[in-house]
Amino acid sequence: MDLLAVYEASLGFRPAQLDMTKQTISSAQLEAFLDEWQLALDAPTTPARRSRHGRVYPLLSHHRFNKLSLFGTGSRETIGGRALGMLLAHDGLVCSDPVREIEEIRTRSGVQAAAAALTELTGLLAEVESLMAAGTLQFRSVRPALADRSRQGVLRAFGVDPDMRVFTNFAEAADTAAMLGGSAARSYIDQGSELLFAFGLLVPEMEPSWSLNRKVEETRKRVEQLGQALLHLSWQLSVTAGDPAIDVALASATEISLLDYLLETSALVRPHQSSGVHLSRHLVRTSAGEIPNMDRLDLSSDDALAIRRHDTFAGFRADLHSALDELENELEDGDADSAGLLFRERMVESSIRLRASVAKASFSDRLKAGGVPVAIEAAVAASSTPDDALRAGAIAGAGAAAAVLWAWLYGRRTPDSVGVAIRYTSALGAD
């Protein structure tokens, strides 16, 4: 989705030009904009292909609860800095199309409310227009519903229906548990802990000094955060499974734990000529170090883009691409453990060089360190099945959750890859 082209075709100007003139978008302009946006959605497109050189484009969410969301929770004071900070270590960012929310506002609250929302969005886009024009900030409009088969597979792996009723039940029961207190409150707390444990999550101890009501509220909050993490993960896997040019971006330790649990409990299988079933899943994770965050008060977008192109960060991204290419070659030789160890060592070395280079760089006083912890992961399905019939049989025999993961892992292959499927995951600022 080329939002800059939609602005120019419908309103005659790009976001920064409209924002500079303090123009308020009218109802008529809104309708023209949404008509042009819909035409762009309906236009035939050529499916994107992943670069052969392991370029990484994390997918950023539209969910307002997700801290990586640029437009769901972004403000003019922070949106550019957060985007630029993430771009230091990645080749680009892909955002969920924020115009979807404008369309929903028009349906729910009317044209005038939607026009006001588009005016606000235009100001946000103006802050990152240079990134959009450079192609380093892109958009995807696909929004698979919870009832979509690709998302249902993930939900079913955790025993959750598309209505997410288990989470709404917990939210609704919190007030009653707090009001009744005693055994009702303790039962609510125990059930919350059991639910978290069922999702493979460690349940932290609550402070002994907390009141029963505070423990009930903490339980409600933990279950709510779990539900949000599951919403985000199922959406991420669904979108990235259908688009080989983008990558999963996880924003919290809970999301990472859910993905780990999903990989561990939903075996990807395929027919094997000797044993009948072959487990073909590996997960390799390495820390890419602390990437400095841009300080928007002192840095223009043009300055920030220039710093991003500086040898300090360009070298780190080149190291990442080389390590991913080498990982694929090593995996084709069949030694996943050795390949993972080598990848980890290379990225740790690169991270050390990055930190040292940033400290000595001429622009170091214009950055604030430690803002965006970045972990580069490679989830790998080794010994992939080249034959479509065998692959179809594997999916049929593995169940809904495994089918989703098979599409997620196998479908990410580069065109020239023979024996492996690699999925790159960026864990940005995971808490």
Secondary structure, 3 states (H helix, E strand, C coil): CCHHHHHHHHHCCCHHHHHHCCCCCCHHHHHHHHHHHHHHHHCCCCCCCCCCCCCCCEEECCCCCCCCCCCCCCCCCCHHHHHHHHHCCCCCEEEECCHHHHHHHHHHHCHHHHHHHHHHHHHHHHHCHHHHHHCCEEEECCCCCCCCHHHHHHHHHCCCCCCCHHHHHHHHHHHHHHHHCHHHHHHHHHHHHHHHHHCCCCCCCCCCCCCHHHHHHHHHHHHHHHHHHHHHHHHHHHHHHCCCCCEEEECCHHHHHHHHHHHHHCCCCCCCCCCCCCCCCEEEEEEEEEEEEECCCCCCHHHHHHHHCCHHHHHHHHHHHHHHHHHHHHHHCCCHHHHHHHHHHHHHHHHHHHHHHHHHCCCHHHEEEEEEEEEEEEEEEECCCCCHHHHHHHHHHHHHHHHHHHHHHHCCCCCCCCCEEEEEEEEECCC
